[in-house]
Amino acid sequence: RHALRVRPGWTIVNLGRELAFTSGGTYQVKEGDTIVGATSGATAFVTRVSLRTGSFAGGDATGTINFLIQTGTFAAEALKVGANLDVATIAGNSAAITLNPSGRLETVNYNFFASTNTLRTYGADGVNFAFEFDGTTFSRIRTGMAVDTPLHVLAANKMLFLTFNGSPQNSGIGQPHSWLVQTGAGEIGIGDTITNLAASPGGSVLIASRDKVSLLQGTSLDDFKLDLISDNICAI
């Protein structure tokens, strides 16, 4: 008797919809909530909340809310969750997430949140926003760059690293969707076109570029140290 093992193939994924919000607070919208448009009556079941700036506790949170489907059409209005009114402000309806297929995709799996079910895939391809994907929910990561299409991605020391030409940037510590200095995000100029990132022993980040190789040591902006390994070794 012979057993046939078939490897799984490609599966079409519903990327869902995305809704930008401002003035979030003081109730913290979370996964599993149903948001309701206070004026439109439109509803959606929340699958991810990406906080970019501020905080819900402070009443100044901004970011995006993801969901797979919605009922009705959101308008420029406040959102509510159950008895919690005005939990966030939106400027209009959500938009379907679409991708430019012409990039060269890099991904890394990493768990920023320490739970057993929060291992997620992070990716960059040079033509779209960076993203986070857990097998069901796809959410885009915005860094604030004018051209926000990072080429390389790495996760190390509870930080997400993305590259823009000669600039490696890191997210806030434990916050892959936050790219503010207040949360620990930062940028270091390499002065050369970055071609790859790699995690090295001890948590350092190896930065390969066209004309040199550098090593970023440390675990945060407070102790980062950039050393030139060689200007005779490069990676095309």
C-alpha positions in Angstrom: 0.0 0.0 0.0 1.2 3.5 -0.8 0.2 6.8 0.8 0.1 9.9 -1.3 1.0 13.2 0.4 -0.1 16.3 -1.4 1.4 19.7 -0.5 -1.1 22.5 -0.1 -1.2 25.0 -3.1 -2.0 28.6 -3.4 -5.2 29.8 -1.7 -7.1 32.9 -2.6 -7.3 35.2 0.4 -9.9 37.9 1.0 -7.8 40.9 2.0 -10.9 42.6 3.4 -11.5 46.3 3.9 -9.8 49.1 5.7 -11.3 52.1 7.5 -9.1 55.0 8.7 -10.1 56.7 12.0 -9.1 59.7 14.1 -10.1 61.0 17.5 -10.3 57.5 18.9 -11.1 57.3 22.7 -11.7 56.7 25.4 -13.2 53.3 24.7 -10.6 51.1 23.0 -12.0 49.5 19.8 -10.7 45.9 19.7 -10.9 42.8 17.7 -14.3 41.1 17.9 -16.2 44.4 18.4 -19.0 45.4 16.0 -18.6 49.1 15.0 -21.7 51.0 14.0 -21.9 54.3 12.1 -23.7 56.7 14.3 -25.4 58.4 11.3 -25.3 55.8 8.5 -26.1 52.7 10.7 -23.5 50.8 8.7 -21.9 47.9 10.7 -18.7 45.8 10.5 -17.1 43.1 12.6 -13.6 44.2 13.6 -10.8 41.8 12.8 -7.8 44.1 13.5 -7.1 47.6 14.9 -3.9 49.2 13.9 -2.9 52.1 16.2 -0.6 54.6 14.5 -0.5 57.6 16.8 -1.9 58.7 20.1 -3.8 56.5 22.5 -7.4 55.6 23.2 -7.0 56.4 26.8 -5.9 59.9 25.8 -8.7 60.3 23.3 -6.4 61.1 20.4 -5.8 57.7 18.8 -5.5 57.5 15.0 -5.1 54.4 12.9 -7.1 51.9 10.8 -9.7 49.3 11.5 -9.8 46.1 9.4 -12.7 43.8 8.7 -13.8 41.3 6.0 -17.3 42.5 5.3 -19.6 45.3 6.2 -23.3 46.0 6.0 -24.4 49.3 4.6 -22.1 52.3 3.7 -20.2 54.3 6.3 -20.3 58.1 6.0 -18.3 61.0 7.5 -19.5 60.3 11.1 -18.7 59.0 14.5 -18.5 55.3 15.3 -20.0 53.5 18.3 -19.6 50.1 19.9 -22.6 48.9 21.8 -23.4 51.6 24.5 -20.0 53.3 23.9 -20.7 56.3 21.8 -18.2 58.4 19.6 -15.4 55.8 20.0 -13.7 57.2 16.8 -14.3 59.6 13.9 -14.2 58.6 10.3 -14.1 60.7 7.1 -16.1 58.3 4.9 -16.7 54.7 3.8 -14.1 51.9 4.1 -12.1 50.8 1.1 -11.3 47.4 -0.2 -7.6 46.5 0.2 -5.9 45.9 -3.2 -2.3 45.1 -4.0 0.1 46.0 -6.9 1.3 42.5 -8.0 4.6 43.7 -9.5 6.8 43.7 -6.4 9.4 41.2 -5.1 8.0 39.8 -1.9 10.0 39.2 1.3 8.4 37.9 4.5 9.4 37.1 8.0 7.4 35.3 10.8 7.6 36.9 14.2 5.6 37.1 17.4 5.5 40.6 18.8 2.7 39.9 21.4 3.9 36.9 23.4 0.6 35.0 23.1 0.7 31.5 21.6 -1.7 32.6 18.8 0.0 35.9 17.8 2.7 34.6 15.5 2.2 36.6 12.3 3.8 37.1 8.9 5.3 40.5 8.0 6.1 41.4 4.5 7.5 44.1 2.1 7.8 44.1 -1.7 9.0 47.5 -2.8 5.6 48.5 -4.5 3.0 48.3 -1.7 2.8 49.2 2.0 4.4 46.7 4.3 1.8 44.3 5.8 0.9 42.0 8.6 -0.9 38.7 8.0 -2.0 36.0 10.4 -3.5 33.6 8.0 -6.9 35.3 8.1 -6.5 39.0 8.6 -4.4 41.2 6.3 -3.5 44.7 7.6 -1.3 47.3 6.0 1.5 49.0 7.9 2.1 52.7 7.4 5.4 54.3 8.4 4.6 57.8 7.4 7.2 57.9 4.5 6.1 60.0 1.5 6.7 57.0 -0.7 5.7 54.2 1.7 6.9 51.1 -0.2 9.7 49.4 1.7 11.8 46.8 0.0 13.3 44.6 2.7 11.9 43.4 6.1 13.3 41.9 9.2 12.0 41.4 12.8 14.4 41.4 15.7 14.5 42.6 19.4 10.7 43.1 19.3 11.1 45.7 16.5 10.1 45.5 12.8 12.8 46.7 10.4 12.0 48.1 7.0 14.3 49.6 4.4 13.9 52.6 2.1 16.8 52.9 -0.3 19.7 53.7 2.1 17.6 54.0 5.2 16.8 51.1 7.6 13.9 52.1 9.9 12.6 50.3 13.0 9.1 50.3 14.5 8.2 51.0 18.1 9.3 48.3 20.5 6.6 45.7 20.5 4.5 47.8 18.2 5.0 46.9 14.5 2.3 49.4 13.4 3.8 52.4 15.3 6.5 54.4 13.7 6.8 57.3 16.1 9.9 58.3 18.1 7.8 58.3 21.2 7.3 54.5 20.9 10.9 53.8 20.1 10.8 54.0 16.3 13.8 55.4 14.5 15.9 55.7 11.3 19.6 55.3 10.5 21.2 56.5 7.3 23.6 53.9 5.7 24.7 56.1 2.8 24.4 53.2 0.4 21.6 51.2 -1.3 20.5 48.5 1.1 20.2 45.0 -0.5 19.3 42.8 2.5 18.9 42.5 6.2 19.7 39.6 8.4 19.6 38.9 12.1 23.0 38.0 13.6 23.9 36.3 16.9 23.1 38.4 20.0 20.2 40.2 18.3 22.3 42.5 16.1 21.1 43.3 12.6 23.4 42.8 9.6 22.8 45.4 6.9 24.1 44.4 3.5 24.4 47.1 0.8 25.9 47.4 -2.7 29.3 48.7 -1.5 29.7 47.7 2.1 28.4 45.6 5.0 27.4 47.2 8.4 26.3 45.8 11.8 23.6 47.5 13.9 24.1 46.5 17.5 21.8 47.3 20.5 18.2 46.7 21.4 16.7 50.2 21.1 17.4 53.8 20.0 19.0 54.3 23.4 21.9 52.0 22.7 22.0 51.5 19.0 25.5 51.4 17.6 26.3 51.2 13.8 29.6 49.6 12.9 31.2 49.2 9.5 32.2 45.6 9.0 33.8 46.1 5.6 33.8 48.5 2.7 35.4 45.8 0.5 32.6 43.2 1.0 29.2 44.0 -0.6 26.0 42.4 -1.7 24.3 43.0 -5.0 
